Amino acid sequence: MQLRLIAMVTPMLAMSAPSTPAHANDLGCQVLICLSNPGGATQYAACVPPMAKLWQKLATGASFPGCSGGGVAKTKVFNRDSATRRRVVMTFTDGRQQSYSIADIEHLLTAASATGTPAR
């Protein structure tokens, strides 16, 4: 009887525990979170600096940053030289692939400098 009561109460206690917000501590994971936003990669102000830094890296020939914490096994940028067709395909550790548009992210550098937001 006690085991049954414990089995019923434990899930309720776990669900009532306060949740902590998700934080990404490296550029690759920050960019992954921002790109996965249905409202756009820069809908939220917190995403402008990492997306601007991403553009700076890609513009200088650097590779797309990885995010092992998000389950991403590898990333590949397609159409790097096309401002309107540029995209990144992320392959997750379970084999799934997700494509995100990174078209026209050049404007982030000018927007970040116009608002005084550092491109960390």
GUSE-43986 format. One record per atom (N, C-alpha, C, CB): residue number from 0; residue in one letter; atom name; x, y, z. Coordinates in pm, 1 decimal, padded with zeros to 6 digits. Glycine has a CB too. Layout:
<pts>
{NUM,A,CA,{X,Y,Z}} ...
</pts>
This chain:
<pts>
{0,M,N,{00082.1,-00118.8,00000.0}} {0,M,CA,{00000.0,00000.0,00000.0}} {0,M,C,{00086.9,00125.8,00000.0}} {0,M,CB,{-00093.6,-00000.5,00120.3}} {1,Q,N,{00189.9,00126.9,00085.1}} {1,Q,CA,{00277.6,00243.6,00090.6}} {1,Q,C,{00352.3,00262.5,-00040.5}} {1,Q,CB,{00376.9,00230.4,00205.8}} {2,L,N,{00394.0,00153.1,-00102.9}} {2,L,CA,{00464.8,00162.7,-00229.6}} {2,L,C,{00374.6,00222.8,-00337.1}} {2,L,CB,{00515.5,00024.7,-00273.1}} {3,R,N,{00247.9,00182.5,-00336.3}} {3,R,CA,{00152.6,00236.9,-00433.5}} {3,R,C,{00135.4,00387.5,-00412.2}} {3,R,CB,{00015.8,00164.8,-00422.0}} {4,L,N,{00125.0,00430.4,-00287.4}} {4,L,CA,{00109.7,00572.5,-00256.0}} {4,L,C,{00234.2,00649.8,-00298.1}} {4,L,CB,{00082.8,00592.4,-00105.5}} {5,I,N,{00350.4,00595.5,-00271.7}} {5,I,CA,{00476.3,00661.3,-00311.3}} {5,I,C,{00484.4,00670.1,-00463.0}} {5,I,CB,{00599.7,00584.4,-00255.2}} {6,A,N,{00442.7,00563.7,-00531.6}} {6,A,CA,{00446.5,00563.2,-00677.9}} {6,A,C,{00353.3,00667.8,-00736.4}} {6,A,CB,{00409.7,00425.4,-00731.5}} {7,M,N,{00243.4,00697.2,-00667.9}} {7,M,CA,{00148.8,00797.1,-00717.6}} {7,M,C,{00194.7,00939.3,-00684.7}} {7,M,CB,{00009.7,00772.0,-00658.5}} {8,V,N,{00256.6,00959.5,-00571.4}} {8,V,CA,{00294.7,01093.1,-00525.5}} {8,V,C,{00423.8,01140.8,-00592.3}} {8,V,CB,{00311.3,01093.9,-00373.4}} {9,T,N,{00516.8,01052.2,-00618.3}} {9,T,CA,{00646.5,01090.6,-00673.7}} {9,T,C,{00635.2,01166.6,-00805.4}} {9,T,CB,{00731.4,00968.0,-00694.0}} {10,P,N,{00555.9,01121.2,-00905.3}} {10,P,CA,{00545.8,01198.9,-01029.4}} {10,P,C,{00485.4,01337.5,-01008.4}} {10,P,CB,{00463.0,01123.3,-01130.3}} {11,M,N,{00388.8,01347.6,-00914.4}} {11,M,CA,{00328.9,01478.4,-00888.4}} {11,M,C,{00430.1,01574.1,-00827.7}} {11,M,CB,{00208.5,01464.4,-00795.9}} {12,L,N,{00513.7,01523.7,-00738.3}} {12,L,CA,{00617.9,01608.1,-00679.7}} {12,L,C,{00719.9,01650.7,-00784.7}} {12,L,CB,{00688.2,01534.5,-00565.3}} {13,A,N,{00755.1,01559.7,-00870.4}} {13,A,CA,{00852.6,01592.3,-00975.1}} {13,A,C,{00798.2,01698.4,-01069.0}} {13,A,CB,{00890.4,01466.8,-01054.5}} {14,M,N,{00668.8,01690.6,-01102.4}} {14,M,CA,{00609.8,01788.4,-01192.9}} {14,M,C,{00593.4,01924.1,-01127.1}} {14,M,CB,{00476.1,01739.2,-01242.7}} {15,S,N,{00580.7,01928.2,-00995.1}} {15,S,CA,{00561.7,02055.3,-00927.6}} {15,S,C,{00693.4,02124.4,-00893.4}} {15,S,CB,{00481.6,02034.5,-00802.6}} {16,A,N,{00804.0,02056.3,-00912.8}} {16,A,CA,{00934.6,02117.2,-00884.4}} {16,A,C,{00959.1,02231.8,-00981.7}} {16,A,CB,{01048.9,02011.8,-00894.2}} {17,P,N,{01019.0,02340.6,-00933.2}} {17,P,CA,{01043.6,02453.7,-01024.1}} {17,P,C,{01142.3,02415.1,-01133.2}} {17,P,CB,{01096.6,02575.4,-00946.2}} {18,S,N,{01111.6,02457.8,-01255.0}} {18,S,CA,{01201.5,02427.4,-01365.9}} {18,S,C,{01298.2,02543.3,-01383.4}} {18,S,CB,{01122.4,02400.8,-01497.3}} {19,T,N,{01411.4,02512.5,-01437.1}} {19,T,CA,{01510.5,02616.6,-01461.8}} {19,T,C,{01512.4,02646.7,-01610.5}} {19,T,CB,{01651.5,02573.8,-01411.8}} {20,P,N,{01533.5,02772.4,-01646.9}} {20,P,CA,{01536.5,02806.5,-01789.3}} {20,P,C,{01657.9,02745.2,-01858.1}} {20,P,CB,{01537.1,02958.5,-01807.8}} {21,A,N,{01641.3,02719.0,-01985.8}} {21,A,CA,{01751.9,02663.0,-02063.1}} {21,A,C,{01854.8,02771.4,-02091.2}} {21,A,CB,{01701.1,02600.9,-02195.4}} {22,H,N,{01979.5,02738.0,-02076.6}} {22,H,CA,{02088.4,02830.5,-02105.8}} {22,H,C,{02187.8,02761.6,-02197.0}} {22,H,CB,{02157.4,02879.5,-01975.8}} {23,A,N,{02235.6,02833.1,-02293.3}} {23,A,CA,{02339.8,02781.1,-02380.7}} {23,A,C,{02467.6,02855.3,-02345.7}} {23,A,CB,{02302.8,02797.7,-02533.0}} {24,N,N,{02573.2,02780.7,-02318.3}} {24,N,CA,{02695.4,02845.6,-02273.2}} {24,N,C,{02802.0,02856.7,-02381.4}} {24,N,CB,{02751.1,02771.3,-02156.7}} {25,D,N,{02773.7,02819.2,-02502.0}} {25,D,CA,{02870.8,02839.4,-02608.3}} {25,D,C,{02798.9,02887.0,-02734.2}} {25,D,CB,{02950.1,02709.4,-02635.9}} {26,L,N,{02873.3,02943.6,-02825.1}} {26,L,CA,{02815.5,03004.9,-02944.1}} {26,L,C,{02733.6,02906.0,-03026.6}} {26,L,CB,{02924.8,03064.1,-03029.6}} {27,G,N,{02783.4,02786.7,-03047.8}} {27,G,CA,{02711.6,02689.4,-03129.1}} {27,G,C,{02573.5,02657.8,-03073.8}} {27,G,CB,{02791.8,02562.7,-03140.1}} {28,C,N,{02563.7,02638.6,-02943.2}} {28,C,CA,{02434.5,02607.7,-02882.3}} {28,C,C,{02343.0,02729.7,-02881.9}} {28,C,CB,{02454.0,02556.4,-02739.6}} {29,Q,N,{02399.7,02848.6,-02860.3}} {29,Q,CA,{02318.2,02970.2,-02866.4}} {29,Q,C,{02257.9,02986.7,-03005.3}} {29,Q,CB,{02402.2,03094.1,-02829.7}} {30,V,N,{02339.8,02968.0,-03106.5}} {30,V,CA,{02292.9,02981.6,-03244.4}} {30,V,C,{02187.1,02875.3,-03275.6}} {30,V,CB,{02411.3,02970.4,-03343.3}} {31,L,N,{02207.1,02753.2,-03228.3}} {31,L,CA,{02109.2,02646.0,-03249.9}} {31,L,C,{01974.4,02684.8,-03190.5}} {31,L,CB,{02158.7,02513.3,-03188.1}} {32,I,N,{01974.1,02737.2,-03069.6}} {32,I,CA,{01849.0,02779.1,-03005.0}} {32,I,C,{01784.1,02891.2,-03084.7}} {32,I,CB,{01874.7,02824.7,-02859.5}} {33,C,N,{01863.3,02989.9,-03125.9}} {33,C,CA,{01808.7,03104.0,-03200.0}} {33,C,C,{01753.4,03061.6,-03335.3}} {33,C,CB,{01916.0,03210.9,-03219.2}} {34,L,N,{01826.1,02976.6,-03406.6}} {34,L,CA,{01781.0,02932.4,-03538.7}} {34,L,C,{01654.8,02847.8,-03530.8}} {34,L,CB,{01890.7,02854.0,-03607.8}} {35,S,N,{01635.2,02779.1,-03421.4}} {35,S,CA,{01518.2,02691.6,-03410.9}} {35,S,C,{01391.7,02767.9,-03371.7}} {35,S,CB,{01544.9,02581.7,-03309.5}} {36,N,N,{01400.9,02897.0,-03346.6}} {36,N,CA,{01283.8,02976.7,-03311.8}} {36,N,C,{01195.2,02996.7,-03434.6}} {36,N,CB,{01326.1,03112.9,-03253.2}} {37,P,N,{01069.6,02952.6,-03431.0}} {37,P,CA,{00980.3,02969.9,-03546.3}} {37,P,C,{00958.6,03116.3,-03584.1}} {37,P,CB,{00846.8,02905.5,-03517.3}} {38,G,N,{00976.7,03206.9,-03489.3}} {38,G,CA,{00957.4,03349.9,-03516.2}} {38,G,C,{01076.6,03414.9,-03583.1}} {38,G,CB,{00927.5,03422.2,-03388.6}} {39,G,N,{01183.3,03341.9,-03603.9}} {39,G,CA,{01302.7,03395.1,-03668.2}} {39,G,C,{01420.0,03398.0,-03572.2}} {39,G,CB,{01276.2,03534.6,-03722.4}} {40,A,N,{01537.6,03387.4,-03627.1}} {40,A,CA,{01659.4,03375.8,-03546.2}} {40,A,C,{01688.2,03499.2,-03462.9}} {40,A,CB,{01776.9,03348.0,-03634.9}} {41,T,N,{01634.1,03612.7,-03499.9}} {41,T,CA,{01661.5,03735.3,-03424.3}} {41,T,C,{01535.3,03798.8,-03368.0}} {41,T,CB,{01733.0,03835.2,-03512.0}} {42,Q,N,{01430.8,03718.7,-03349.5}} {42,Q,CA,{01307.3,03772.2,-03291.9}} {42,Q,C,{01333.2,03828.3,-03152.0}} {42,Q,CB,{01198.3,03663.0,-03286.4}} {43,Y,N,{01418.7,03764.1,-03077.1}} {43,Y,CA,{01449.9,03807.0,-02941.1}} {43,Y,C,{01586.5,03873.9,-02938.0}} {43,Y,CB,{01446.0,03687.6,-02843.6}} {44,A,N,{01596.1,03982.7,-02862.2}} {44,A,CA,{01719.6,04061.5,-02855.7}} {44,A,C,{01839.3,03977.5,-02812.0}} {44,A,CB,{01701.8,04178.6,-02760.4}} {45,A,N,{01816.2,03879.1,-02727.2}} {45,A,CA,{01926.8,03795.5,-02679.5}} {45,A,C,{01991.0,03714.8,-02791.9}} {45,A,CB,{01877.8,03701.4,-02571.0}} {46,C,N,{01920.7,03698.1,-02903.2}} {46,C,CA,{01975.5,03620.7,-03014.8}} {46,C,C,{02055.7,03705.7,-03112.8}} {46,C,CB,{01863.7,03551.6,-03088.5}} {47,V,N,{02043.7,03837.4,-03106.0}} {47,V,CA,{02116.2,03921.8,-03201.9}} {47,V,C,{02267.9,03908.4,-03186.7}} {47,V,CB,{02075.3,04068.2,-03184.2}} {48,P,N,{02325.0,03918.5,-03065.4}} {48,P,CA,{02471.4,03905.5,-03055.7}} {48,P,C,{02526.5,03772.0,-03104.9}} {48,P,CB,{02513.4,03925.2,-02913.9}} {49,P,N,{02467.9,03655.5,-03066.8}} {49,P,CA,{02525.0,03531.1,-03119.5}} {49,P,C,{02508.7,03516.5,-03270.0}} {49,P,CB,{02461.6,03413.3,-03051.3}} {50,M,N,{02397.1,03565.0,-03325.4}} {50,M,CA,{02379.1,03555.3,-03469.9}} {50,M,C,{02475.6,03649.2,-03542.2}} {50,M,CB,{02233.4,03587.9,-03508.5}} {51,A,N,{02501.3,03766.7,-03486.3}} {51,A,CA,{02599.2,03858.0,-03546.4}} {51,A,C,{02739.1,03796.8,-03541.7}} {51,A,CB,{02598.1,03994.6,-03473.7}} {52,K,N,{02770.8,03733.4,-03430.2}} {52,K,CA,{02902.3,03668.8,-03419.1}} {52,K,C,{02912.4,03552.9,-03519.1}} {52,K,CB,{02926.4,03617.6,-03273.8}} {53,L,N,{02802.8,03480.3,-03537.8}} {53,L,CA,{02802.0,03372.6,-03637.5}} {53,L,C,{02835.0,03428.8,-03774.8}} {53,L,CB,{02664.8,03300.9,-03640.3}} {54,W,N,{02770.0,03539.0,-03811.5}} {54,W,CA,{02796.0,03597.5,-03942.3}} {54,W,C,{02942.2,03639.8,-03955.1}} {54,W,CB,{02703.9,03717.3,-03966.3}} {55,Q,N,{02996.4,03700.9,-03849.8}} {55,Q,CA,{03137.1,03741.3,-03854.7}} {55,Q,C,{03226.5,03620.4,-03880.2}} {55,Q,CB,{03178.1,03811.3,-03723.4}} {56,K,N,{03198.4,03510.6,-03812.1}} {56,K,CA,{03279.0,03389.5,-03829.2}} {56,K,C,{03265.6,03334.5,-03971.5}} {56,K,CB,{03237.2,03282.4,-03726.7}} {57,L,N,{03141.1,03324.3,-04020.4}} {57,L,CA,{03120.2,03269.3,-04155.1}} {57,L,C,{03180.3,03360.1,-04261.3}} {57,L,CB,{02970.6,03249.0,-04182.4}} {58,A,N,{03172.2,03491.7,-04241.5}} {58,A,CA,{03225.8,03586.9,-04339.2}} {58,A,C,{03377.5,03577.4,-04350.9}} {58,A,CB,{03186.0,03728.8,-04301.3}} {59,T,N,{03443.3,03533.8,-04244.2}} {59,T,CA,{03588.6,03522.0,-04248.3}} {59,T,C,{03634.6,03380.7,-04283.0}} {59,T,CB,{03647.3,03563.3,-04115.5}} {60,G,N,{03538.2,03294.6,-04322.7}} {60,G,CA,{03573.9,03160.1,-04366.4}} {60,G,C,{03575.8,03055.7,-04256.8}} {60,G,CB,{03705.7,03163.6,-04430.3}} {61,A,N,{03536.7,03093.3,-04135.7}} {61,A,CA,{03534.4,02995.8,-04026.4}} {61,A,C,{03419.5,02897.1,-04047.8}} {61,A,CB,{03520.2,03067.3,-03888.9}} {62,S,N,{03430.2,02783.0,-03985.9}} {62,S,CA,{03324.0,02682.8,-03998.7}} {62,S,C,{03209.0,02716.0,-03904.3}} {62,S,CB,{03378.5,02541.0,-03969.3}} {63,F,N,{03095.8,02654.3,-03929.9}} {63,F,CA,{02979.0,02674.1,-03844.1}} {63,F,C,{03010.5,02613.1,-03708.4}} {63,F,CB,{02849.4,02610.0,-03906.7}} {64,P,N,{02981.8,02684.1,-03598.7}} {64,P,CA,{03017.2,02631.0,-03466.2}} {64,P,C,{02932.6,02509.6,-03429.2}} {64,P,CB,{03000.9,02739.5,-03359.7}} {65,G,N,{02992.9,02416.5,-03360.0}} {65,G,CA,{02922.1,02297.0,-03317.4}} {65,G,C,{02854.5,02315.5,-03182.6}} {65,G,CB,{03016.8,02180.3,-03311.5}} {66,C,N,{02767.7,02221.4,-03148.1}} {66,C,CA,{02697.8,02223.8,-03020.3}} {66,C,C,{02673.7,02080.1,-02977.0}} {66,C,CB,{02563.4,02303.0,-03030.0}} {67,S,N,{02770.1,02022.2,-02908.8}} {67,S,CA,{02754.9,01883.7,-02866.6}} {67,S,C,{02651.1,01870.1,-02755.9}} {67,S,CB,{02888.4,01828.1,-02819.9}} {68,G,N,{02631.3,01974.8,-02677.2}} {68,G,CA,{02532.7,01970.6,-02570.3}} {68,G,C,{02391.2,01960.3,-02622.1}} {68,G,CB,{02545.5,02091.8,-02484.0}} {69,G,N,{02366.3,02004.1,-02743.7}} {69,G,CA,{02232.6,01998.2,-02801.6}} {69,G,C,{02208.6,01872.0,-02881.3}} {69,G,CB,{02209.5,02117.1,-02888.8}} {70,G,N,{02300.7,01777.8,-02875.9}} {70,G,CA,{02284.6,01654.1,-02949.6}} {70,G,C,{02320.8,01666.3,-03096.4}} {70,G,CB,{02144.7,01606.6,-02937.1}} {71,V,N,{02393.4,01773.3,-03132.8}} {71,V,CA,{02431.3,01794.1,-03272.0}} {71,V,C,{02564.0,01724.8,-03298.0}} {71,V,CB,{02440.4,01945.3,-03305.7}} {72,A,N,{02564.0,01635.1,-03395.2}} {72,A,CA,{02685.7,01561.6,-03429.1}} {72,A,C,{02772.4,01639.8,-03526.4}} {72,A,CB,{02650.8,01425.8,-03488.3}} {73,K,N,{02708.5,01706.9,-03626.0}} {73,K,CA,{02785.3,01786.2,-03721.3}} {73,K,C,{02694.5,01890.4,-03786.2}} {73,K,CB,{02850.2,01695.4,-03829.0}} {74,T,N,{02759.1,01990.9,-03841.0}} {74,T,CA,{02687.4,02096.9,-03911.7}} {74,T,C,{02755.8,02121.3,-04045.2}} {74,T,CB,{02682.0,02228.0,-03827.2}} {75,K,N,{02677.1,02161.2,-04144.5}} {75,K,CA,{02733.9,02192.8,-04274.8}} {75,K,C,{02657.1,02310.3,-04334.1}} {75,K,CB,{02729.4,02069.1,-04369.7}} {76,V,N,{02730.7,02410.8,-04381.6}} {76,V,CA,{02670.9,02527.9,-04443.5}} {76,V,C,{02664.3,02505.7,-04594.0}} {76,V,CB,{02751.1,02656.5,-04409.5}} {77,F,N,{02547.7,02530.4,-04652.0}} {77,F,CA,{02527.2,02519.6,-04795.7}} {77,F,C,{02504.1,02659.0,-04853.2}} {77,F,CB,{02407.7,02425.7,-04828.1}} {78,N,N,{02544.8,02678.2,-04978.4}} {78,N,CA,{02526.9,02806.1,-05048.4}} {78,N,C,{02586.1,02922.2,-04968.5}} {78,N,CB,{02377.8,02831.7,-05075.0}} {79,R,N,{02704.9,02901.4,-04915.6}} {79,R,CA,{02771.7,03000.9,-04830.7}} {79,R,C,{02780.9,03137.1,-04898.5}} {79,R,CB,{02911.3,02952.9,-04793.6}} {80,D,N,{02800.5,03140.0,-05029.6}} {80,D,CA,{02819.5,03267.6,-05099.9}} {80,D,C,{02689.9,03330.9,-05148.5}} {80,D,CB,{02910.5,03247.4,-05216.8}} {81,S,N,{02577.7,03267.6,-05125.6}} {81,S,CA,{02449.3,03321.4,-05169.4}} {81,S,C,{02376.1,03381.6,-05049.4}} {81,S,CB,{02363.0,03210.9,-05237.1}} {82,A,N,{02363.3,03513.5,-05048.6}} {82,A,CA,{02298.2,03580.6,-04935.9}} {82,A,C,{02153.3,03538.5,-04919.6}} {82,A,CB,{02305.6,03730.5,-04953.3}} {83,T,N,{02087.0,03498.3,-05026.3}} {83,T,CA,{01945.1,03465.7,-05018.0}} {83,T,C,{01916.5,03316.8,-05001.2}} {83,T,CB,{01876.0,03515.3,-05140.0}} {84,R,N,{02013.5,03231.0,-05031.7}} {84,R,CA,{01989.7,03086.1,-05024.2}} {84,R,C,{02073.3,03016.4,-04917.5}} {84,R,CB,{02017.8,03023.1,-05157.9}} {85,R,N,{02153.1,03088.8,-04844.5}} {85,R,CA,{02244.0,03030.5,-04745.5}} {85,R,C,{02163.9,02956.8,-04637.7}} {85,R,CB,{02332.9,03140.5,-04681.2}} {86,R,N,{02210.3,02836.0,-04602.7}} {86,R,CA,{02143.7,02758.3,-04497.9}} {86,R,C,{02244.4,02665.7,-04431.2}} {86,R,CB,{02025.1,02676.9,-04556.0}} {87,V,N,{02207.3,02619.4,-04314.6}} {87,V,CA,{02290.5,02523.6,-04243.8}} {87,V,C,{02206.3,02398.7,-04218.5}} {87,V,CB,{02345.9,02583.7,-04109.8}} {88,V,N,{02268.5,02284.1,-04235.7}} {88,V,CA,{02203.2,02157.0,-04205.2}} {88,V,C,{02274.8,02098.0,-04085.2}} {88,V,CB,{02205.9,02058.4,-04328.3}} {89,M,N,{02196.4,02069.7,-03981.8}} {89,M,CA,{02251.4,02010.5,-03860.0}} {89,M,C,{02211.0,01864.0,-03855.9}} {89,M,CB,{02201.8,02086.0,-03732.1}} {90,T,N,{02308.2,01779.0,-03833.2}} {90,T,CA,{02283.3,01636.4,-03818.1}} {90,T,C,{02297.6,01603.0,-03670.6}} {90,T,CB,{02381.1,01550.8,-03906.0}} {91,F,N,{02192.3,01547.8,-03613.7}} {91,F,CA,{02191.0,01515.4,-03471.8}} {91,F,C,{02248.6,01377.3,-03448.1}} {91,F,CB,{02049.5,01523.8,-03416.0}} {92,T,N,{02283.0,01350.2,-03324.0}} {92,T,CA,{02345.9,01222.5,-03290.3}} {92,T,C,{02255.6,01102.9,-03319.2}} {92,T,CB,{02385.6,01221.7,-03144.6}} {93,D,N,{02122.7,01123.7,-03325.1}} {93,D,CA,{02032.7,01012.6,-03356.9}} {93,D,C,{02008.7,00997.4,-03506.8}} {93,D,CB,{01900.3,01032.0,-03286.3}} {94,G,N,{02078.7,01077.5,-03589.1}} {94,G,CA,{02068.7,01066.9,-03733.7}} {94,G,C,{01972.2,01165.3,-03798.7}} {94,G,CB,{02028.3,00930.1,-03769.1}} {95,R,N,{01886.5,01229.9,-03720.2}} {95,R,CA,{01793.8,01328.6,-03776.3}} {95,R,C,{01872.1,01445.1,-03833.9}} {95,R,CB,{01693.8,01378.4,-03669.0}} {96,Q,N,{01815.2,01508.9,-03934.1}} {96,Q,CA,{01874.4,01629.5,-03990.9}} {96,Q,C,{01771.5,01740.9,-03989.0}} {96,Q,CB,{01925.4,01604.4,-04135.0}} {97,Q,N,{01817.7,01861.2,-03961.1}} {97,Q,CA,{01731.9,01979.2,-03961.2}} {97,Q,C,{01803.9,02089.3,-04037.6}} {97,Q,CB,{01696.8,02024.9,-03815.4}} {98,S,N,{01731.4,02153.0,-04128.2}} {98,S,CA,{01787.8,02261.7,-04207.9}} {98,S,C,{01733.5,02394.7,-04158.3}} {98,S,CB,{01756.0,02242.6,-04358.1}} {99,Y,N,{01822.7,02493.3,-04142.9}} {99,Y,CA,{01784.6,02627.1,-04099.2}} {99,Y,C,{01838.0,02729.0,-04198.7}} {99,Y,CB,{01837.7,02656.5,-03956.2}} {100,S,N,{01754.5,02825.9,-04229.5}} {100,S,CA,{01797.9,02933.2,-04318.2}} {100,S,C,{01883.7,03031.9,-04240.9}} {100,S,CB,{01676.8,03004.6,-04381.7}} {101,I,N,{01995.8,03068.3,-04299.1}} {101,I,CA,{02077.3,03176.6,-04243.8}} {101,I,C,{02096.7,03282.1,-04353.1}} {101,I,CB,{02216.1,03122.8,-04191.3}} {102,A,N,{01995.0,03293.3,-04438.2}} {102,A,CA,{01996.8,03391.5,-04546.3}} {102,A,C,{01987.2,03532.1,-04488.9}} {102,A,CB,{01881.6,03365.9,-04645.8}} {103,D,N,{02056.0,03623.5,-04552.3}} {103,D,CA,{02050.3,03766.2,-04518.0}} {103,D,C,{02087.4,03797.5,-04373.6}} {103,D,CB,{01913.1,03818.1,-04544.9}} {104,I,N,{02178.9,03722.6,-04314.0}} {104,I,CA,{02219.1,03756.5,-04178.0}} {104,I,C,{02323.9,03867.5,-04176.0}} {104,I,CB,{02272.9,03633.1,-04107.3}} {105,E,N,{02363.7,03911.4,-04294.9}} {105,E,CA,{02460.9,04019.6,-04301.6}} {105,E,C,{02409.3,04146.0,-04233.4}} {105,E,CB,{02496.0,04049.5,-04446.3}} {106,H,N,{02277.7,04168.5,-04241.6}} {106,H,CA,{02221.0,04290.0,-04183.4}} {106,H,C,{02236.1,04294.6,-04031.8}} {106,H,CB,{02074.9,04301.3,-04220.0}} {107,L,N,{02265.7,04182.2,-03968.2}} {107,L,CA,{02280.4,04180.4,-03822.8}} {107,L,C,{02399.0,04262.4,-03776.5}} {107,L,CB,{02294.6,04038.5,-03773.4}} {108,L,N,{02506.3,04261.1,-03853.8}} {108,L,CA,{02623.7,04339.5,-03813.6}} {108,L,C,{02591.4,04488.2,-03812.5}} {108,L,CB,{02742.0,04312.1,-03907.8}} {109,T,N,{02523.4,04535.4,-03914.0}} {109,T,CA,{02488.7,04677.5,-03917.9}} {109,T,C,{02383.6,04709.5,-03812.2}} {109,T,CB,{02437.5,04717.3,-04057.8}} {110,A,N,{02288.2,04620.0,-03791.2}} {110,A,CA,{02185.8,04644.1,-03688.4}} {110,A,C,{02248.0,04644.3,-03549.3}} {110,A,CB,{02074.7,04537.5,-03696.4}} {111,A,N,{02340.3,04552.7,-03523.9}} {111,A,CA,{02404.2,04547.4,-03392.9}} {111,A,C,{02489.5,04670.7,-03368.2}} {111,A,CB,{02489.3,04421.7,-03380.4}} {112,S,N,{02560.8,04717.3,-03468.4}} {112,S,CA,{02643.8,04835.4,-03448.0}} {112,S,C,{02560.3,04961.9,-03439.0}} {112,S,CB,{02745.0,04848.3,-03559.9}} {113,A,N,{02444.5,04964.8,-03504.5}} {113,A,CA,{02357.2,05082.8,-03499.4}} {113,A,C,{02293.2,05098.1,-03361.2}} {113,A,CB,{02247.7,05073.2,-03607.5}} {114,T,N,{02264.0,04985.0,-03296.0}} {114,T,CA,{02201.2,04990.7,-03164.6}} {114,T,C,{02303.2,04990.1,-03051.4}} {114,T,CB,{02106.2,04874.7,-03148.0}} {115,G,N,{02429.5,04972.9,-03086.2}} {115,G,CA,{02532.9,04968.3,-02984.7}} {115,G,C,{02545.0,04833.8,-02918.1}} {115,G,CB,{02507.3,05071.4,-02882.3}} {116,T,N,{02475.8,04733.1,-02969.4}} {116,T,CA,{02482.0,04598.6,-02915.5}} {116,T,C,{02612.6,04534.6,-02960.9}} {116,T,CB,{02359.1,04514.0,-02960.4}} {117,P,N,{02696.0,04492.1,-02867.7}} {117,P,CA,{02821.6,04428.2,-02908.0}} {117,P,C,{02795.7,04293.3,-02970.9}} {117,P,CB,{02915.1,04412.8,-02788.5}} {118,A,N,{02874.2,04257.1,-03067.7}} {118,A,CA,{02862.8,04127.9,-03135.0}} {118,A,C,{02953.6,04025.8,-03070.4}} {118,A,CB,{02896.1,04141.0,-03283.4}} {119,R,N,{02960.5,04022.2,-02942.6}} {119,R,CA,{03046.0,03936.1,-02859.7}} {119,R,C,{03126.5,03839.1,-02937.3}} {119,R,CB,{02965.3,03862.0,-02762.6}} 
</pts>
